[in-house]
Amino acid sequence: MALPSLATLAVAPIPGLSDEVNQIRLDTASIVSEHIIPNEEILTGQTTEEERQSLVFELQTHIKAQNLWAPHLPKEYGGMGVGFIGHAYMNEILAWSPVSNHIFGVQAPTSGNQSVLIKYGTDEQKKKWLEPTIRGETSSCFSMTEPDNPGSDPRSLKTTAIRDGDEWVINGRKWFTSNGLRADWALVMCRTEDQEDGAVNEKMTQIIVPTDSKGFKIERSVPVWGHTGGDHCEITYTDVRVPLENQLGSRGSGHAAAQDRLGAGRVYHCMNCVGQMWRAFDLMVKRATERQVHGGLLQDKQFIQGFIADSYMDIQASRLMTIRCAEVIDSGGDPRTDISAIKVFVPNAMHRVVDRAIQVHGAMGVSGDTPLAGMYMGARTLRIADGPDEVHRILIAKNVLKRYHAGLSWDFGI
């Protein structure tokens, strides 16, 4: 059976976009299509670890020389300083390969931890915890979700941090802590304030916990989609003691810090979805133009033509919605309704686009010979991660109804 031809990432300058961002897209596309996609077998660890690490180092050295390293970080912290819009446009290119983000120095959850540390961290915290991650010397994880409390309602979390002299003492259980196995430190969401007193969104504090702390224990790697050996960890914190200076931001600011990372993260996730849809579409159309079945090419079958048209519309709608949301954020507007809208629409659209691409590929579509199976699982997972569809739909409706109750209507032009 012939394997699918390598995807061709055709990127042209976008009218109206700045010369800087257009050049970033072109340079990123060149590296992804010429150096990353052709080497995905090595970069995903299907050969030797020595070969993978050597190639990653070579690519990262080249990327840094091209000033394309860490698009999410300001220049003073060693990043590109490209801004929110520039990062969003770059992300749709990076998403063509599942390994690009790591190679370009913008790998979650460490990238989110870095952004939060820049905003909330002290100078000492930045020097001790942030800077080594930027240099690639250390890695981190974000420990928030709990097995017995819904991650979609962070105010329900039960893991506690109680002050004892000059230390925080942490007790609780977390799970789906991604990158837990490789992390040198965890950013842990803890309840630090009394359950009954104060505002409901000011109960939590984020605390930095080294993973070699006494009482920090990885119980297991949670199997995902039937696969074991992943890195979404269940962790217990049993009388874990860390100094007070490991507190990130002020007491009770944990919920606000989480929203800072998740709001921007949802836009990046959605542009990542757009990029994956783009590659899935490319693979599907090429398959349709090459595959002979029942005396003709797949491209001549009306069912397949419908797949192509529907996927084109899903991708365009997703892309335009996400870019508009990024523009609202960049201009200082209120993006909350748009963030929820893209978080619902885009992963569902990706699910449809990838499903069609799998169908066109037949048995190959569910094999490991294409990236489609991984995309499919990722699209379905994203309808739960960062807030399930149902929560975001409720938020959209509440925001719309609030305006009508105030005697206003909804203006889709702003």
SELUM-974412 format. One record per atom (N, C-alpha, C): x, y, z; residue in one letter. Coordinates in steps of 0.02 Angstrom, whole numbers, plus 50000, padded with zeros to 5 digits. Example, Ala and Ser with C-alpha at 12.3 -4.5 7.8 and 13.67 -1.06 7.14 Angstrom:
% SELUM-974412
506604971650390a/506154977550390a/506604983550390a/506424988850354s/506844994750357s/506455000250394s/
% end
This chain:
% SELUM-974412
500424994050000m/500005000050000m/500445006250000m/500305010849956a/500695017049952a/500525021650010a/501035024350041l/500925029150095l/500735035950065l/500365040050103p/500165046550077p/500765050950063p/500725054750010s/501265059349994s/501325064650048s/501925067250057l/502025072450107l/501615078650091l/501335081450144a/500925087450135a/501365093250112a/501085097450071t/501435103450047t/501115109550079t/501505113050119l/501235118850155l/501315125050111l/500785126750075a/500805132450030a/500545138650067a/500995143350079v/500815149350117v/501025155450077v/500555160050068a/500685166350033a/500565172150081a/500855177950069p/500725183750111p/499975185450113p/499735187550171i/499035189250181i/498955196850172i/498545199050125p/498445206250116p/498185209450181p/498475215150199g/498255218750258g/498635216850321g/498985211150319l/499385209150376l/500065212550372l/500365213950429s/501005217550428s/501545213350393s/502035216850366d/502595213450333d/502945208750382d/503005210850445e/503345206750495e/502985200150505e/502325200350516v/501955194150529v/501935189850467v/501855192850409n/501865188850347n/502535185250339n/503075188650354q/503735185450347q/503815179850398q/503545180950458i/503575175650509i/503205169450485i/502615170350455r/502225164650430r/502625161050375r/502925164850330l/503295161750275l/503905157950300l/504275161050347d/504875157750374d/504695151450414d/504155152050453t/503925146250492t/503705140550446t/503325142250394a/503085137250347a/503665133750313a/504185137450298s/504775134450265s/505095129150309s/505185130750373i/505495126050419i/505045119950431i/504395121250442v/503935115650456v/503885110950397v/503815113650336s/503705109350278s/504345106050252s/504915109550260e/505545106950232e/505955102850282e/505885104350346h/506325101150395h/505965096950448h/505345098750464i/504995095150518i/504565089550491i/504105091050445i/503655085850420i/504035080050387i/504555081350346p/504915075650317p/505285071350369p/505385074150429n/505765070550481n/505325068550540n/504665068250530e/504225066750586e/504355059850616e/504565055050576e/504715048350602e/505265048750655e/505775052650642i/506315053550690i/506085057650749i/505735063150735l/505555067950787l/505015065250835l/504635060250814t/504135057250858t/504415051050894t/505065049950889g/505385044650927g/505315037750899g/505185037150833q/505095030550803q/505765027450783q/506305031250791t/506975028450778t/507335027850845t/507895031250853t/508245031050917t/508185037750952t/508225037651019e/508185043851058e/508785048351043e/509355045351032e/509955049251016e/509855053050950e/509565049650901e/509455052850837e/508935058450844e/508415057250884r/507895062350894r/508185068550927r/508555067650982q/508825073251018q/509315077250976q/509715073750935s/510195077150892s/509845081650842s/509305079050812l/508945082850762l/508565088650795l/508275087550853v/507925092950889v/508415098650904v/509005096950929f/509505102050945f/509705105950882f/509805102450827e/509995105650764e/509445110450741e/508815108150744l/508265112450722l/508165118350767l/508215117350833q/508115122850880q/508665128050872q/509275125850859t/509825130650847t/509675134950785t/509425131750733h/509245135350671h/508665140150684h/508165137950721i/507575142050735i/507765148250776i/508195147350825k/508425153050865k/508815158050822k/509225155450777a/509605159750732a/509145163750686a/508555160950670q/508065164250627q/507595168850667q/507715169450733n/507295173550777n/506565171250777n/506465164750778l/505795161850779l/505665157950844l/506095158750893w/506045154950955w/505555158351004w/505115154251034a/504665156451088a/504235162451068a/503755161351022p/503335166951000p/502875169751054p/502775166051108h/502325168351161h/502665172951211h/503325173551207l/503695177451257l/503925184151230l/503965189151275p/504245195651255p/504995195051239p/505245199851202k/505955199551183k/506425199751243k/506225203451296e/506665203951353e/506735197351391e/506305192651376y/506365185951406y/506615180751356y/506875182951301g/507165178351253g/506685175851200g/506085178851197g/505595176751147g/505585181351087g/505075180451045m/505025184350983m/504715191150994m/504295191851046g/503945198151057g/503495200051000g/503185194850970v/502795195950909v/502085198250923v/501865197950985g/501185200051002g/500685194450992g/500075195851016f/499565190651016f/499355188550946f/499235193350903i/499015191750835i/499565187950797i/500175190250803g/500725186950769g/500805179750791g/500735178650855h/500785171750882h/500215167550856h/499615170350853a/499035166450829a/499135164350756a/499355168950714y/499475167250643y/500035162150636y/500535162650678m/501085157850676m/500855150950698m/500385150850745n/500175144450774n/499825139950723n/499465143050676e/499125138850626e/499625135350580e/500225138250575i/500745135050535i/501085129550576i/501245131050639l/501565126150682l/501145119850688l/500485120650686a/500025115050699a/500035109750643a/500375111150589w/500415106050536w/500775099850560w/501195100450610s/501545094650637s/501455094450713s/501325088650742p/501235088250815p/501865089650855p/502435089950822v/503065091150859v/503325098250852v/502995102350812s/503265109050797s/503305113450859s/502775113350901n/502775117950958n/503365116851004n/503525110651017h/504105109051059h/504745111651027h/504815110750962i/505425112650928i/505495120250924i/504935123850923f/504955131150921f/504925134350991f/504965130251044g/505005132851112g/504355135651140g/503785132851117v/503145135251141v/502685129351157v/502935124951202q/502605118651218q/502205119351282q/501545118251278a/501135118051339a/501295111651378a/501225111851444p/500995117451486p/501535122351508p/502165120851491t/502705125351513t/502605132351485t/502375132951423s/502275139651394s/501765143651433s/501225140451456g/500735143951497g/501015145951564g/501405141451595n/501725143151659n/502205149051651n/502555149251595q/503015154751583q/502635161451579q/502085161451542s/501695167651534s/501425170051601s/501195165351643v/500925167251708v/501485169751754v/502065166551752l/502625168851793l/502845175951773l/502825177351708i/503025184051686i/502555189251715i/501905187751719k/501425192651744k/501395192951820k/501425187151853y/501305186951925y/501935185651966y/502475183351935g/503055181251973g/503485186951999g/503825185752054t/504315190452080t/504965189752040t/505405194552049d/506055194252014d/506425187752032d/506405185952096e/506735179852118e/506425173652087e/505755173452083q/505415167752052q/505585167151978q/505625172851945k/505795172751874k/506505170051863k/506955172051907k/507645169751900k/507705162351915k/507345159951966k/507415153051989k/507015148151948k/506405150151928w/505955145351896w/505825146751822w/505765153151804l/505595154951735l/506185154251687l/506735157451704e/507295157851657e/507575151051637e/507645146251683p/507885139651662p/507415136051613p/506765137251618t/506305134051570t/506375137351502t/506505143851500i/506595147251435i/507225144651401i/507735143451440r/508365140851412r/508315133451393r/507765130251414g/507675123151399g/508025118551448g/508245121351504e/508595117351554e/508125113551600e/507515116151610t/507025112851653t/506345112751618t/505895108851646s/505215108351619s/504725108751678s/504085109951663s/503595110951716s/502925108051697s/502465107951746c/501785105751733c/501295110251772c/500665109851752f/500135113751785f/499655108851817f/499595109151883s/499215104151921s/498595107451950s/498025106751914m/497405109851936m/496835104951943m/496695101051890t/496105096751888t/496155091151941t/495585089551971e/495555084352023e/495065078952003e/495185072652024p/494745067152003p/494035067652030p/493955070852088d/493285071052120d/492945077852114d/493255082452078n/492975089152071n/493055091551999n/492535094251969p/492565095951898p/493055101551882p/493495100351833g/493965105551813g/493615111551782g/492995110551757s/492625116151728s/492375120951782s/492425119051846d/492235123451901d/492815123651950d/493335127451935p/493935127551977p/493795129852048p/493225133152059r/493065135352127r/492875129552173r/492765123652143s/492585117752183s/493195113652205s/493785115552183l/494375111552198l/494515111252273l/494755105452295k/494825104152367k/495545103852392k/496035103352348t/496735103252371t/496885109552410t/497165108652470t/497265114352515t/498005115952524t/498125122252539a/498785124552561a/498665128552625a/498945126252680i/498855129452744i/499525132252767i/499525138452788r/500145141552809r/500365138852877r/500995137052882d/501295134852945d/501975138352952d/501975143852989g/502575147852995g/502765150952929g/503365149352905d/503595152152842d/503535147252784d/503055142552791e/502955137452740e/502215136552723e/502085134252662w/501425131652644w/501445124052649w/500915121152678v/500855113852683v/500265111752638v/500415107852587i/499935106252534i/499705099052540i/499045098152537n/498745091452537n/498185091052485n/498185085752446g/497655084852397g/497855079852343g/497405078952296r/497525074352241r/497335077852176r/497775077552127k/497655080452060k/497715074952008k/497395076151950w/497525071651895w/497495075451829w/497665071851774f/497755075051709f/498245080951714f/498765079951755t/499305084751759t/499795082951703t/499715086351646s/500115084751587s/500845086651598s/501285082551571n/502015083351576n/502285081951646n/501865078751688g/502065077451757g/502685073151763g/502755068251718l/503325063651723l/503985067051710l/503985072151668r/504605075451649r/504725082051686r/504225084351723a/504265091051753a/504755091351811a/505095096951816d/505535098351873d/505145102051928d/504615105451908w/504185108751958w/503475109151932w/503015109551980a/502295109951963a/502025116551988a/501575119451950l/501195125251972l/500515122551995l/500395122752061v/499825119252091v/499285124152112v/498675122852091m/498105126852113m/497865124252180m/497885128552231c/497715126452299c/497185131152329c/496775128352373r/496305132352411r/496675134952473r/496745141552478t/497105144552534t/496665148652579t/496055150252557e/495625154752594e/495035150852624e/494745153652676d/494175150452709d/493595149552661d/493265143752666q/492715141952620q/492145147052623q/492025149952681e/491425154152690e/491545161552679e/492165163852687d/492295170952686d/492535173352617d/492385179652601g/492665182752542g/492315180852478g/492545183952423a/492255182752357a/492405175752333a/491935172852296v/491985165852275v/492585164652229v/492795169752192n/493365168852146n/494035170552177n/494045171552243e/494665173552277e/494855168552331e/494725162152319k/494875156852367k/495525153252352k/495755153752289m/496305149552266m/496955153552258m/497505149952268t/498165152752257t/498585147552220t/498985149852173q/499445145352138q/500125145352173q/500395139352183i/501005138552221i/501495134152182i/502125136052179i/502635132352143i/502895126752188i/502875120552163v/503085114752202v/503605110852162v/504225110452186p/504715106052153p/504485098852155p/504575095252101t/504325088352097t/504735083452138t/505305085652164d/505685081352209d/505525082752283d/504995086652296s/504795088152364s/504545081852399s/504685081352463k/504425075852503k/503665076252506k/503335070652491g/502605070552491g/502295071452423g/502695073252373f/502465073652303f/502535066752273f/501985063752251k/502015056952225k/501585056252162k/501895053952109i/501525052352048i/501235045352056i/500575044952062e/500245038552073e/500215034352009e/500105037651953r/500055033951890r/500025038951833r/500155036351773s/500025040051712s/499335037851688s/498875042451683v/498175040751666v/498135038551593v/497885032451580p/497795030351510p/497295034851474p/497455036851413v/497025041151374v/496875037751307v/496235037251290w/496015033951229w/496295026751224w/496325023551282g/496545016551283g/497285015551280g/497665021051277h/498395020551271h/498725021751339h/499155017351359t/499535018251421t/500225021151404t/500575023351455g/501245025951443g/501265033251424g/500705036751432g/500695043851417g/500965047951475g/500815054351475d/501105058851525d/500575063351556d/499965060851563h/499435064451599h/499385061151668h/499665064251718c/499805060851781c/499275062151835c/499175057051876e/498795057751939e/499315058451994e/499245063752034i/499765065452083i/499435066652152i/499745063952204t/499525065552272t/500035070152305t/499765074852342y/500175079552381y/500015078152454y/500495075452490t/500395073552560t/500875077352604t/500605082352639d/501005086652683d/501635089252648d/501545091452586v/502095094252547v/502245101252573v/502855102452593r/503045108852621r/503485112752571r/503275118852558v/503685123352517v/503695130152551v/504225134052539p/504265140752570p/503725145452545p/503555150252587l/503035155152568l/503205158852504l/503855159652491e/504045163452431e/503885159652367e/503655153352372n/503435149652312n/502715151352292n/502385155452332q/501715157852314q/501765162452254q/501335161052204l/501335165152143l/500795170552147l/501005176752146g/500525182152152g/500265182752223g/499735186552231s/499455187552298s/499005181752317s/498875181052381r/498405175852404r/497725177052373r/497425171752349g/496765172252319g/496755174052246g/497355174952215s/497375176952145s/497415171052097s/497365164952123g/497455159052081g/496945158352025g/496315160052040h/495795159551989h/495925164551933h/496105170651951a/496245175751899a/496845173651856a/497365170851888a/497945168751851a/497775163051803a/497335158451826a/497125152951783a/496745155551722a/496315160451733q/495925163151677q/496375166851627q/496905169951653d/497385173351608d/497695168451559d/497885162551584r/498215157751540r/497715154151496r/497125152651524l/496635148651487l/496305152651431l/496175159151443g/495855163151391g/496275163651329g/496915165651338a/497365165951281a/497495159051252a/497545154151297g/497685147251275g/497145144551230g/496525146451242r/495975143951200r/496025146651129r/496255152751122v/496365155451054v/496925151651019v/497475150451055y/498025146651025y/497815139551008y/497425136451053h/497165129751038h/496755129750974h/496345134950966c/495905135150907c/496295136450843c/496805140750846m/497225141650787m/497625135250773m/497795131650826n/498115125150817n/497645120350782n/497005120550801c/496505116450767c/496455118150693c/496465124650679v/496425126950609v/496995124050569v/497605124450597g/498185121650562g/498125114150550g/497875110550600q/497795103350592q/497255101850539q/496715105750540m/496195104850489m/496485106050419m/496905111050415w/497225112850351w/497615106850324w/498015103750367r/498405098050344r/497945092050328r/497435090950369a/496965085450356a/496615086450289a/496415092750275f/496095094450212f/496565093050154f/497195095050161d/497695094050109d/497795086550095d/497845082650148l/497915075450139l/497305072350106l/496715074750126m/496095072050098m/496035073550024m/496165079750004v/496085081549934v/496595077949891v/497215077449915k/497715073749877k/497525066449869k/497265063549922r/497035056549918r/496485055849866r/496025060649865a/495465060349818a/495705060949746a/496245064649735t/496495065549666t/496925059649642t/497135055349689e/497595049849671e/497285042949676e/496765042149717r/496515035449732r/495995033149681r/496145027549649q/495685024549601q/495215019749637q/494565020249624v/494075015649654v/493485014949607v/493275008749594h/492705007349552h/492755010849484h/493345010449455g/493425012849387g/493535020349380g/493665023849434g/493785031049429g/494115033749492g/494285040049488l/494595043249546l/494075045149598l/494275045249662l/493825047349715l/493565054449704l/493985058749674q/493785065749664q/493175066449621q/493015061349581d/492435061749536d/491785059449569d/491825057049630k/491225054749666k/490905060649702k/490245061349695q/489915067149725q/489965067149801q/489955061349833f/490045061149905f/490705064449925f/491235062949889i/491895065649905i/491915073149890i/491605075249837q/491565082349822q/491205086149878q/490685082849905g/490345085849963g/490795086450023g/491205081250035f/491685081550090f/492155087450082f/492405088450021i/492875093850007i/492545100650020i/491935101449995a/491585107850004a/491435109250077a/491175104250112d/490995105150183d/491605106650226d/492155103250211s/492765104450249s/493045111350235s/493015113450173y/493235120250156y/492845125350197y/492195124550201m/491785129350239m/491925129050313m/492015123050340d/492185122450411d/492835125850428d/493335125050386i/493985128050399i/493965135650394i/493645138150342q/493605145450334q/493225148650391q/492665145650411a/492275148550466a/492675148350531a/493015142850544s/493415142150605s/493975147350607s/494305147950551r/494885152450548r/494675159750558r/494145161750523l/493925168750528l/493655170250598l/493295165650628m/493045166750696m/493625167550745m/494135163350738t/494695163550785t/495115169850776t/495245171750713i/495625177850701i/495245183950728i/494595184050718r/494205189650745r/494265189950821r/494235184250854c/494305184150927c/494985186750947c/495505184650912a/496185187050927a/496225194650918a/495895197250868e/495905204450856e/495545208250912e/495005205350938v/494655208450995v/495115208851055v/495465203351069i/495935203251125i/496495208351114i/496765208451054d/497325212851039d/497125220251045d/496495221751031s/496265228751034s/496025230851103s/496045226151151g/495845227751219g/495105227151231g/494735224051185g/494015223051194g/493855217351241g/493215216051250d/492995210651293d/492895204351250d/493335199451256p/493315193751211p/492935187651238p/492635188251297r/492395182351331r/491885178351291r/491415181651260t/490915178051220t/491235174851159t/491685178451126d/492025175751067d/492475169851085d/492805170251143i/493235164651164i/492815158351174i/492245159051207s/491805153351217s/491535150751150s/491385155351105a/491105153351040a/491605149151000a/492235151550997i/492725147650958i/492895141150993i/492885141251060k/493055135151097k/492545129651084k/491925131451070v/491415126551052v/491455124750977v/491455129850935f/491385128750863f/491995125350832f/492595127750848v/493195125650811v/493375118250823v/493405115850886p/493545108750894p/493005104250862p/492375106350863n/491855102450830n/491965102450755n/492155108250727a/492305108450655a/492905104050638a/493405104250680m/493995099950669m/493795092650671m/493365090850717h/493125083950722h/492805081850656h/492405086250627r/492065084750563r/492575084250506r/493035089050502v/493515089150448v/493965082950449v/494215081250507v/494655075450513v/494275069050500v/493655068750523d/493235062850511d/493155061550436d/493035066850398r/492965066150325r/493625063750294r/494175066650318a/494825064750290a/494965057350304a/494795055050364i/494875047950380i/494455043650334i/493845045750322q/493395041850279q/493675041250208q/493955046550183v/494245046450116v/494865041950113v/495225041450167h/495825037250169h/495655029850183h/495035028550204g/494855021650219g/495255018950278g/495475012650273a/495835009450328a/496475013250346a/496795016250295m/497405020050309m/497265025750357m/496665028450355g/496495034250396g/496525032950471g/496405026650491v/496435025050562v/497105021850581v/497555021250534s/498205018350547s/498695023750572s/499305021450586g/499815026250605g/500205028950546g/499975027550485d/500325029850425d/500155037050407d/499645039750439t/499485046850431t/499385049850501t/499395056450507p/499275059550573p/498535060150590p/498095057450548l/497375058750556l/497085055750620l/497295049650638a/497015046550698a/497175050750760a/497795053250764g/497975057550820g/497585064050821g/497475066850762m/497075072950757m/496365071750781m/496085066050762y/495395064450779y/495305064050855y/495775060650888m/495735060050961m/495835066850994m/496295070850966g/496405077450993g/495805081950988g/495455081650931a/494865085850920a/494325084050970a/494225077550981r/493705075351029r/493885077251100r/494525076651116t/494755078351184t/494655085851197t/494775089951147l/494745097151156l/494025099551169l/493535095451155r/492845097351173r/492715096651247r/493205093851284i/493165093351357i/493695097851389i/494305097551363a/494855101451392a/494715108951388a/494975112651437d/494895119951440d/494155122051441d/493745117951474g/493035119451480g/492625115651429g/492165111451450p/491755107651404p/491285112051363p/491065109351307d/490615113151262d/490015115951299d/489725111951343e/489105114051375e/489195120251418e/489765120651454v/489905126551496v/489975132751452v/490335132051397h/490435137851353h/489795140051319h/489365135351301r/488715137151272r/488295141051322r/488305138951384i/487935142551437i/488215149651444i/488875150351443l/489185156951451l/488995161551393l/488985158851332i/488785162851274i/488065165451284i/487615160851302a/486915162851310a/486825167951366a/487185167051421k/487125171751477k/487365178751456k/487915179051419n/488175185551398n/487705189051349n/487405185151305v/486915188151258v/486295190551296v/486025186351339l/485415188051376l/485525194151421l/486135194751449k/486285200351492k/486185207051456k/486385207351393r/486305213451354r/485565214851341r/485195209651325y/484475210751310y/484095212751373y/484295209951430h/483965211951493h/484125219251511h/484685221751485a/484875228651497a/484555233351445a/484115230751403g/483775234751353g/484175235751290g/484715231851280l/485135232351221l/485015226451175l/485355226351120s/485345220551075s/486065218551062s/486155212951026w/486835210651013w/487085213550947w/487665216650949d/487965219750890d/488515215150864d/488385211750808f/488885207150780f/489435210850742f/489375217450737g/489875221250700g/490455223650742g/490415222350809i/490965224750851i/491305218850885i/
% end
